[in-house]
Amino acid sequence: MGNGWEKVKKFFRKNKTFIKYLIFIVICYLLITIELPFVVYKPGGIVNLNNRINIKNDNIEGSLSMSYVSLMRGTIPVVGLSYLLPNWDLFPRSEVTIDNGSIDELMALEKVYMASSINNATFVAYQKAGKPITVKSQTNHIVYITDEAQTNLALSDEIIAVEKQKITTLADISTILKDYQAGDKVEVLIKRNNKEMNAWAILYELDGTIKMGISILPTYEYETDPDIKITTKSSESGSSGGLMMALAIYNKLTPEDITKGKKIVGTGTIDQNGEVGEIDGVKYKILG
């Protein structure tokens, strides 16, 4: 025992520098990876949408850009900096996530909203420009689960089938559930993290209607003329770029440059009817 302990002490004496570096690396790793139950909102920046849309139009002299907010995870250094830097605002994670879920769940859901926003922008722009656009396919993602729901379904899951019957719209689910009663357990085929799997839901009755307790948001793949491809980054999410995306696509489709050579930055959601919705995080977008 004594000889073993002496060997250990000798090893530490001979490798002091290495051990110090190792301890330093471990501490840095813990500081970066451990998340406190907070998030930080800070000013973001702007994205030039002319560079994201691959419809060629050489007549555009100005630019249409969307502004964005930066959301940072509550790691120890980020939380510390929020007390030192102006306009870095600290919020409890429970205030920005759904049912006190994780930031990863929030980001996955926000990506669904971004896909829907791009869909809406594309549809409105092509319609206003008088260009052909038709739906090729539709996918449906869960964006809300009621408190009454008894299920292992999760937000952002893609609903493929209920009781082996393919789902195209929310109305399809209602039609299927008419043959079931409250308390019945139904099988739901979903796609989660790009993998198909079986999930379940126990039905309940509300106002005389049998429900699973979910809301879905459709996203579409379009056939367009001319073809369009929109580039996004893995770090991007949310629906507030819809308005500027619609204007940028429209500007690529029409001969007149609506920017008149100016640099235009904006924000705002948009629906398939072209209605512009509310804006979140205005303070951070203006600062950005």
C-alpha positions as CSV (number, residue, x, y, z in Angstrom):
1,M,0.0,0.0,0.0
2,G,2.8,2.4,1.0
3,N,4.8,1.7,-2.2
4,G,1.7,2.2,-4.3
5,W,1.0,5.6,-2.7
6,E,4.6,6.6,-3.2
7,K,4.4,5.8,-6.9
8,V,1.3,7.9,-7.2
9,K,2.9,10.9,-5.6
10,K,6.0,10.4,-7.7
11,F,3.8,10.4,-10.9
12,F,2.1,13.7,-9.8
13,R,5.4,15.3,-9.0
14,K,6.9,14.4,-12.4
15,N,3.8,15.5,-14.4
16,K,2.7,18.6,-12.6
17,T,2.5,20.7,-15.8
18,F,0.5,18.1,-17.7
19,I,-1.9,17.7,-14.8
20,K,-2.4,21.5,-14.5
21,Y,-3.2,21.7,-18.3
22,L,-5.6,18.7,-17.9
23,I,-7.4,20.3,-15.0
24,F,-7.6,23.6,-17.0
25,I,-9.1,21.9,-20.0
26,V,-11.7,20.0,-17.9
27,I,-12.8,23.3,-16.2
28,C,-13.1,25.1,-19.5
29,Y,-15.1,22.2,-20.9
30,L,-17.5,22.3,-17.9
31,L,-17.9,26.0,-18.2
32,I,-18.8,25.8,-21.9
33,T,-21.1,22.8,-21.7
34,I,-23.0,23.1,-18.4
35,E,-26.2,25.0,-18.9
36,L,-28.0,27.0,-16.2
37,P,-31.8,27.3,-16.5
38,F,-31.6,30.6,-18.3
39,V,-31.3,32.0,-21.9
40,V,-29.9,35.3,-23.1
41,Y,-31.4,37.4,-25.9
42,K,-29.0,39.8,-27.6
43,P,-28.9,41.9,-30.8
44,G,-28.6,39.8,-33.9
45,G,-27.8,41.2,-37.4
46,I,-29.2,41.1,-40.9
47,V,-29.3,38.5,-43.7
48,N,-29.2,39.7,-47.3
49,L,-32.0,37.5,-48.9
50,N,-30.8,38.3,-52.5
51,N,-28.1,35.8,-51.8
52,R,-30.4,33.1,-50.5
53,I,-32.8,32.8,-53.5
54,N,-31.5,31.2,-56.7
55,I,-33.8,32.8,-59.2
56,K,-31.5,34.8,-61.5
57,N,-32.4,38.5,-62.0
58,D,-29.7,40.9,-63.0
59,N,-31.9,44.0,-62.7
60,I,-31.7,44.1,-58.9
61,E,-29.4,46.9,-57.6
62,G,-30.5,47.2,-54.0
63,S,-31.1,44.5,-51.4
64,L,-33.8,43.1,-49.2
65,S,-32.7,41.8,-45.9
66,M,-34.3,40.3,-42.8
67,S,-33.2,41.2,-39.3
68,Y,-32.9,38.6,-36.6
69,V,-32.5,38.1,-32.8
70,S,-29.7,36.0,-31.3
71,L,-30.8,33.5,-28.6
72,M,-27.9,32.1,-26.6
73,R,-28.0,29.1,-24.2
74,G,-27.4,29.8,-20.6
75,T,-23.9,28.5,-20.1
76,I,-21.9,30.0,-17.2
77,P,-19.8,32.4,-19.4
78,V,-22.9,33.6,-21.3
79,V,-24.9,34.2,-18.1
80,G,-21.9,36.1,-16.6
81,L,-21.5,38.3,-19.7
82,S,-25.2,39.2,-19.6
83,Y,-24.5,41.1,-16.3
84,L,-21.7,43.1,-18.0
85,L,-22.8,43.8,-21.5
86,P,-25.7,46.2,-22.3
87,N,-28.6,44.7,-24.3
88,W,-27.7,41.2,-23.3
89,D,-30.9,40.3,-21.5
90,L,-31.2,37.3,-19.2
91,F,-34.5,35.4,-19.0
92,P,-35.5,32.2,-17.1
93,R,-35.6,29.3,-19.6
94,S,-39.2,28.6,-18.5
95,E,-40.3,31.9,-20.0
96,V,-39.3,31.1,-23.6
97,T,-39.7,27.3,-23.8
98,I,-43.0,25.3,-23.9
99,D,-43.9,23.6,-20.7
100,N,-40.4,24.2,-19.4
101,G,-39.0,22.0,-22.2
102,S,-35.4,22.1,-23.5
103,I,-33.8,24.6,-25.8
104,D,-33.3,21.8,-28.3
105,E,-37.1,21.2,-28.4
106,L,-37.7,24.9,-28.8
107,M,-35.3,25.1,-31.7
108,A,-36.8,22.1,-33.4
109,L,-40.2,23.6,-33.2
110,E,-38.9,27.0,-34.5
111,K,-37.4,25.2,-37.5
112,V,-40.9,23.9,-38.3
113,Y,-42.2,27.5,-38.1
114,M,-39.4,28.7,-40.4
115,A,-40.3,26.1,-43.0
116,S,-43.9,27.2,-42.9
117,S,-42.9,30.8,-43.2
118,I,-40.8,30.1,-46.3
119,N,-43.8,28.2,-47.7
120,N,-46.1,31.1,-47.1
121,A,-43.6,33.6,-48.6
122,T,-43.0,31.5,-51.7
123,F,-46.8,31.0,-52.3
124,V,-47.6,34.7,-51.8
125,A,-44.7,35.9,-54.0
126,Y,-45.5,33.6,-56.9
127,Q,-49.2,34.5,-56.8
128,K,-48.6,38.2,-56.7
129,A,-46.1,37.9,-59.5
130,G,-48.6,35.9,-61.6
131,K,-46.3,32.9,-61.8
132,P,-47.4,29.2,-61.6
133,I,-47.2,27.4,-58.3
134,T,-48.8,24.1,-57.2
135,V,-48.5,21.8,-54.2
136,K,-46.5,18.6,-54.9
137,S,-46.6,17.2,-51.4
138,Q,-47.5,18.1,-47.8
139,T,-46.1,17.2,-44.4
140,N,-47.7,17.8,-41.0
141,H,-45.8,18.6,-37.8
142,I,-47.1,18.8,-34.3
143,V,-46.8,22.3,-33.0
144,Y,-49.1,22.1,-29.9
145,I,-50.1,19.4,-27.4
146,T,-52.9,20.1,-25.0
147,D,-52.7,19.6,-21.2
148,E,-55.4,17.0,-21.5
149,A,-53.5,14.8,-24.0
150,Q,-52.2,11.4,-22.9
151,T,-49.6,10.5,-25.4
152,N,-45.9,10.0,-26.1
153,L,-46.0,12.3,-29.1
154,A,-43.7,15.3,-29.0
155,L,-43.6,18.8,-30.5
156,S,-42.2,18.9,-34.0
157,D,-43.0,15.2,-34.7
158,E,-44.1,14.7,-38.3
159,I,-47.5,12.8,-38.4
160,I,-47.4,10.2,-41.2
161,A,-50.4,7.9,-40.3
162,V,-53.0,7.2,-37.6
163,E,-54.1,3.6,-37.3
164,K,-52.2,2.8,-40.5
165,Q,-54.2,5.4,-42.5
166,K,-52.1,8.1,-44.2
167,I,-52.6,11.6,-42.9
168,T,-52.6,14.5,-45.4
169,T,-54.5,17.2,-43.4
170,L,-55.9,17.7,-39.9
171,A,-59.3,16.8,-41.3
172,D,-58.0,13.3,-42.1
173,I,-57.3,12.8,-38.4
174,S,-60.8,13.9,-37.4
175,T,-62.3,11.6,-40.0
176,I,-60.4,8.6,-38.6
177,L,-61.2,9.4,-35.0
178,K,-65.0,9.3,-35.7
179,D,-64.8,5.5,-35.5
180,Y,-63.2,5.6,-32.0
181,Q,-64.4,6.4,-28.5
182,A,-62.9,8.3,-25.6
183,G,-60.3,6.1,-23.8
184,D,-59.3,4.2,-26.9
185,K,-55.6,4.0,-27.6
186,V,-54.6,4.7,-31.2
187,E,-51.3,4.0,-33.0
188,V,-49.6,6.9,-34.6
189,L,-46.7,6.6,-37.2
190,I,-44.4,9.5,-36.9
191,K,-41.0,10.7,-38.1
192,R,-38.7,12.1,-35.3
193,N,-35.1,13.1,-35.9
194,N,-35.4,11.7,-39.5
195,K,-36.4,8.2,-38.2
196,E,-39.8,6.6,-38.5
197,M,-41.3,5.2,-35.3
198,N,-44.6,4.2,-33.7
199,A,-46.1,6.4,-31.0
200,W,-49.5,6.3,-29.3
201,A,-52.3,8.6,-28.0
202,I,-55.3,7.9,-25.7
203,L,-58.4,9.7,-27.0
204,Y,-60.6,12.0,-25.0
205,E,-63.9,13.8,-25.7
206,L,-64.2,17.6,-25.7
207,D,-67.4,19.4,-26.7
208,G,-68.8,16.2,-28.2
209,T,-65.7,15.6,-30.4
210,I,-63.1,12.8,-30.0
211,K,-59.6,14.3,-29.9
212,M,-55.9,13.3,-29.7
213,G,-55.0,16.6,-28.1
214,I,-52.6,17.9,-30.8
215,S,-52.5,20.7,-33.4
216,I,-50.5,20.3,-36.6
217,L,-48.9,22.8,-39.0
218,P,-48.6,21.8,-42.6
219,T,-45.6,22.5,-44.8
220,Y,-45.5,22.0,-48.5
221,E,-43.2,21.2,-51.4
222,Y,-44.2,23.3,-54.4
223,E,-43.8,22.9,-58.1
224,T,-43.0,26.3,-59.5
225,D,-42.1,28.1,-62.8
226,P,-39.4,29.3,-62.7
227,D,-37.9,26.8,-60.3
228,I,-36.8,28.1,-56.9
229,K,-34.3,27.0,-54.3
230,I,-33.9,28.9,-51.0
231,T,-30.8,28.4,-48.9
232,T,-30.9,28.5,-45.1
233,K,-28.4,27.8,-42.4
234,S,-28.7,25.1,-39.6
235,S,-28.5,27.9,-37.0
236,E,-31.6,29.7,-38.4
237,S,-35.1,29.3,-37.2
238,G,-38.4,31.1,-36.6
239,S,-41.1,32.7,-38.7
240,S,-40.3,36.4,-38.6
241,G,-38.4,36.4,-41.8
242,G,-41.5,35.6,-43.9
243,L,-42.4,39.2,-45.0
244,M,-39.0,40.0,-46.3
245,M,-38.6,36.6,-47.9
246,A,-41.8,37.2,-49.8
247,L,-40.6,40.6,-51.0
248,A,-37.2,39.2,-52.0
249,I,-38.8,36.3,-54.0
250,Y,-41.3,38.6,-55.7
251,N,-38.4,41.0,-56.6
252,K,-36.6,38.1,-58.3
253,L,-39.7,37.1,-60.2
254,T,-40.6,40.5,-61.7
255,P,-38.7,42.8,-64.0
256,E,-39.1,45.9,-61.8
257,D,-36.6,46.3,-59.0
258,I,-38.8,47.3,-56.0
259,T,-35.8,48.3,-54.0
260,K,-35.1,51.2,-56.3
261,G,-31.4,50.6,-55.5
262,K,-31.8,51.0,-51.8
263,K,-30.8,48.7,-48.9
264,I,-34.0,47.7,-47.2
265,V,-34.1,45.7,-43.9
266,G,-37.3,44.5,-42.3
267,T,-39.1,41.8,-40.3
268,G,-42.5,40.3,-39.8
269,T,-44.4,37.1,-40.3
270,I,-46.7,36.4,-43.3
271,D,-49.5,34.0,-43.9
272,Q,-50.7,32.4,-47.2
273,N,-53.1,35.2,-47.7
274,G,-50.3,37.8,-47.6
275,E,-51.4,39.1,-44.2
276,V,-48.4,40.5,-42.2
277,G,-48.4,39.4,-38.5
278,E,-46.7,40.5,-35.3
279,I,-43.0,41.0,-34.8
280,D,-41.1,39.6,-31.9
281,G,-37.9,40.9,-30.4
282,V,-38.1,44.4,-32.1
283,K,-35.6,45.9,-29.6
284,Y,-32.9,43.3,-30.5
285,K,-33.6,43.5,-34.3
286,I,-33.3,47.3,-34.3
287,L,-30.1,47.2,-32.4
288,G,-28.7,44.4,-34.6
